[in-house]
């Protein structure tokens, strides 16, 4: 494909780019830059310093977490799963926090106090535990939505994967009866 000569929107330098790439960028409204460095300079000006990017209204100055930090992990995973399936969700960070507080951190299946890592990175650094909180869809075939979610212990959620709460209870009772 042929190349065309363009001028960088940041530094004014001339450079060559594939015509098809330029046309595609024009269609979606992208500006023209000669390099990632020039693109980064413009984006840095538009977005502000790195420390202030993103939604900071809930963050306390000097503190990297906020009251919703433990629940961002769940919301991120729900959105990723729903995107793959083409589903919508109405879950929000305030709702997930309120649900946790309503349940008082207790698993409705096991009665255990659940472990809730305080940040998304802590989820990946903490060894997996049967008592880790897990967001469960009450009706497995339906999306993660208000009214169809609850927190359960990870081991209960894994056992419940395609079975009902009653099926899991019957299984647990059988394990206890068969205990050797």
Phi, psi and omega in degrees: 000149184283150177258151176236156179270130181233168177242132181293132179291341182263304187258348179081003181285144176276146179203165180257142177215150176300136183301317181298320179295316179298315180299317179298315180296323178297316182300322183265007173080022178280147176280168184255124179228148181280338184204168175295329179299311179295319177299316180296323179297316180293315180296323178298319179295318183286325184268342183087180181300151182304326182296338184252009179285157176086188181271105185254001186299335180266351183276143176268133182307128178083357181240120187284356180236167175220187183295341181262355184308317181296341187259351179297324178304313181295312183296320178299315181292321178298313181298320179295316179295317181293324179300318179297325183266353182075024180266162174251155174227149177249012180290143178227163177300314178300322178296314181298322177295314180297320178299315178300315181293322178297319179282350182056029178071016182257132177287126181289345180268314184262338185081003181284151167282126184270156177267130180235098176304147189274346178217164178297322180290329178295330177300317183282337182270337183277131177301143181298136182229144176301337182268001176301141176290143179221138180275120186250137170274123181298313173254106190302329183279353182257160181294165172286104180220161175305131181095344179240016180229154174202162174268133173226163177294150183304316182297323178293319181293321177294319179292327184277355188333299179238009183249164179278170176302319180296319177301319180293318179298316179299318177299312181298319178297320178296321178298316180295316180296324184273356184311128181252000000 
